[in-house]
Amino acid sequence: MKYFFKCLLLMLLFQPMNLIAESARSALKIAILYDEQFLLHDTGTNHPENSERISSAINFLKNDYKLKPNLIWPSFDYASIDVINLVHTKEYIHLVKQESEKLTKSTAKLSTGDTVISKHSYQVARKSVGAVTEGVDQIMKGKASSGFVFSRPPGHHATKDQGMGFCIFNNVAIAAKYLQMKYGINRILIVDFDVHHGNGTQDIFYSDNTVFYFSIHQHPFYPGTGRPDEKGSGEGYGYTLNIDLPKGAGDKEFIHGLKSQLIPAMEKFKPEFILVSAGFDAHENDLLGQLEYSNNGYKKATEILSTIASKYASNRILFVLEGGYEPRNIKEASESIVNAMIYKNTID
């Protein structure tokens, strides 16, 4: 009988510790946002932004036994028109719907620019916005410590009323507005390391002092914007920071830009949430880009961004896929990023 009560006492004493340990393990989860409907956005034969670019990364993340315990795969729905309208005009949203759904088996270019669409593109773009808002919800509700959205089409070239550069709806910009609208987040950092400058994201927040937009990209290159003297306007002056890199620049220049310019800027801005436009077309051997980042470069960049998130943003960071047109690069770079986030969470 004495032995029974002793065991019961030990169970009661250690139960809070077990709950704490379980809570800690839960806090380490990284939300991966993906839906097979993303594959239905048809861009035609030989187009670099195709469904194959993300398939290998998803297959790896689903099956790697080392990563699986740290990942969760939340489901999500299509974003409502009202959520998309946080950034894009209703006229533009209707235009995308109309031009996409009138197509049959063929593809066409969206009338606002150079974005290829097919009959499913409007619904896929809505689903992509649903993925980023669910990623935000998972983090803000404490269900995940961080997240990675593997959506397509990309978004950072899309302005309020124009799709261009393979982009339809600006996923990251909508996520920022959603954070402000639903959760009252006042200071949001958007980091864009796609090889191309995110002209759409910059344009949307150019006069906004609640969203700090940082981009490091190749210049001269499409779309031609993103020079260092582009710093914002009105109340938003000083809340846009661009670093342009020459062809052939690699990890050294990438990491130096983050350390020498982003970190000091964040000591003043102190973001409450970090969104990352994660384009992998700056990876060496990409089909379109001409920079030479490595998997280790993306790992180091993630460590820097995670440190900023830990210091100011309660570890809240969400990566959202932008460009990148070599499937192996996306797989390996995203693996490096996920591993870096897991390691950072573990040591915290």
Secondary structure as the mmCIF struct_conf table of DSSP 4:
data_model
#
loop_
_struct_conf.conf_type_id
_struct_conf.id
_struct_conf.beg_label_comp_id
_struct_conf.beg_label_asym_id
_struct_conf.beg_label_seq_id
_struct_conf.end_label_comp_id
_struct_conf.end_label_asym_id
_struct_conf.end_label_seq_id
HELX_RH_AL_P HELX_RH_AL_P1 LYS A 2 ALA A 27
TURN_TY1_P TURN_TY1_P1 LEU A 28 LEU A 28
STRN STRN1 ILE A 30 LEU A 33
HELX_RH_3T_P HELX_RH_3T_P1 GLU A 36 LEU A 40
TURN_TY1_P TURN_TY1_P2 THR A 45 ASN A 46
BEND BEND1 PRO A 48 GLU A 49
TURN_TY1_P TURN_TY1_P3 SER A 51 SER A 51
HELX_RH_AL_P HELX_RH_AL_P2 GLU A 52 ASN A 63
TURN_TY1_P TURN_TY1_P4 TYR A 65 LEU A 67
HELX_RH_3T_P HELX_RH_3T_P2 LYS A 68 ASN A 70
STRN STRN2 LEU A 71 ILE A 72
HELX_LH_PP_P HELX_LH_PP_P1 TYR A 78 SER A 80
HELX_RH_AL_P HELX_RH_AL_P3 ILE A 81 ILE A 84
TURN_TY1_P TURN_TY1_P5 ASN A 85 VAL A 87
BEND BEND2 HIS A 88 HIS A 88
HELX_RH_AL_P HELX_RH_AL_P4 LYS A 90 GLU A 101
TURN_TY1_P TURN_TY1_P6 LYS A 102 LYS A 102
BEND BEND3 LYS A 105 LYS A 105
STRN STRN3 ALA A 108 LYS A 109
TURN_TY1_P TURN_TY1_P7 SER A 111 THR A 112
BEND BEND4 GLY A 113 ASP A 114
STRN STRN4 VAL A 116 ILE A 117
TURN_TY1_P TURN_TY1_P8 LYS A 119 HIS A 120
HELX_RH_AL_P HELX_RH_AL_P5 SER A 121 MET A 140
TURN_TY1_P TURN_TY1_P9 LYS A 141 GLY A 142
BEND BEND5 LYS A 143 LYS A 143
BEND BEND6 SER A 145 SER A 145
STRN STRN5 SER A 146 VAL A 149
BEND BEND7 ARG A 152 PRO A 153
TURN_TY1_P TURN_TY1_P10 HIS A 156 HIS A 157
BEND BEND8 LYS A 160 ASP A 161
TURN_TY1_P TURN_TY1_P11 GLY A 165 PHE A 166
BEND BEND9 ILE A 168 PHE A 169
HELX_RH_AL_P HELX_RH_AL_P6 ASN A 171 TYR A 183
STRN STRN6 ILE A 188 ASP A 192
BEND BEND10 ASP A 194 HIS A 196
HELX_RH_AL_P HELX_RH_AL_P7 ASN A 199 PHE A 205
TURN_TY1_P TURN_TY1_P12 TYR A 206 SER A 207
BEND BEND11 ASN A 209 THR A 210
STRN STRN7 VAL A 211 GLN A 218
BEND BEND12 HIS A 219 PRO A 220
TURN_TY1_P TURN_TY1_P13 TYR A 222 PRO A 223
TURN_TY1_P TURN_TY1_P14 PRO A 228 ASP A 229
HELX_RH_3T_P HELX_RH_3T_P3 GLY A 234 GLY A 236
TURN_TY1_P TURN_TY1_P15 TYR A 237 GLY A 238
BEND BEND13 TYR A 239 TYR A 239
STRN STRN8 THR A 240 LEU A 245
TURN_TY1_P TURN_TY1_P16 LYS A 247 GLY A 248
STRN STRN9 GLY A 250 GLY A 250
HELX_RH_AL_P HELX_RH_AL_P8 ASP A 251 GLY A 257
HELX_RH_PI_P HELX_RH_PI_P1 LEU A 258 LEU A 262
HELX_RH_AL_P HELX_RH_AL_P9 ILE A 263 PHE A 269
BEND BEND14 GLU A 272 GLU A 272
STRN STRN10 PHE A 273 ALA A 278
TURN_TY1_P TURN_TY1_P17 ASP A 281 ALA A 282
STRN STRN11 HIS A 283 HIS A 283
TURN_TY1_P TURN_TY1_P18 GLU A 284 ASN A 285
BEND BEND15 LEU A 287 LEU A 288
STRN STRN12 GLU A 292 TYR A 293
HELX_RH_AL_P HELX_RH_AL_P10 ASN A 295 TYR A 312
BEND BEND16 ALA A 313 ALA A 313
TURN_TY1_P TURN_TY1_P19 SER A 314 ASN A 315
STRN STRN13 ILE A 317 LEU A 321
HELX_RH_AL_P HELX_RH_AL_P11 PRO A 327 ILE A 347
#
